[in-house]
Every structure is written in C-alpha cells, then in structure tokens.
Amino acid sequence: MTFFLILVIVAIVLGLIGAVAKGLLYLLVIGIVVFVGAQVYLVLHIRRSGRKRRTAR
C-alpha cells in the first residue's frame, strides 16, 4: 500500500510541475501515466489479496 501512495504522490507532483512550468507538458503526461499505473497496481493488489487460500490441516 505504501508503494501505491508513493506512486500517487509522484504523479501529483509531476502533474503539477508539468501543468505550471512552461514547456514541460511532457511531465504532465508522465504524471498521468504514473497515476494510471498506480491505479492498475492497486487493482491487481486488491485482486491478489482477495484470494485467501485455505491450508489443509
């Protein structure tokens, strides 16, 4: 979960810098890609942790 939060923070920072700084629109695009990647990571993490295996005793 920490990795997801770090990815979201990085995406926000890159997006803000890309939106504010002149000529750095590519940082905004990279921020959007990182944010989408964070969402995909979260979905995969939730799916994987939702499967609880029972062990035979």
N, C-alpha and C positions, 0 to 999 in steps of 0.2 A: 504494500500500500504506500510505503514511503517513496518508492520509485515512481509511482503514478503521480504523487503530489509534486515531486521534483520536476517531472516532465511538464506538468501543467504550469508550474511557476516559470520554467524556462520558456514555454510557449507564450505566456503572457508578456514576459519581458521582451522577447524577440518581436512580438507583435507590436508592442508599444513603441519600441525603438524604430521599427520599420515604418510605422504609421506617422511618426513625428519627424524623423530625420529626413531631410531632403535627399533623394537619390538612393535611399536604402529600402526600396519597396520589396526587394528580394528577401529581406529579413522578415517582413510581414508574411510572405509566402512560406518561408521556412517555419515560422511560428505556427501557422495554420497546419502545416504538415505534421509538426511535432504534436500539436494538440489532437489531431485526428489519430495519430499513432498512440497517444496516451489513452484515448477512448477505446481503441482496439485492444490495447493491453489490458485495460480494466475489464472488458467483456470476456476476454479469454481467461483472465484470472478468476472471475466470478464463476464461469462455467467449470473450470478445473477444480475449484474449491467446493463446488456444489455436489460433486460426486464423492460421497463418503463410502469407502469400501469397508465392508464388514469382514473381519477375520474369523475363521472357524476356530473354535476353542476345543 
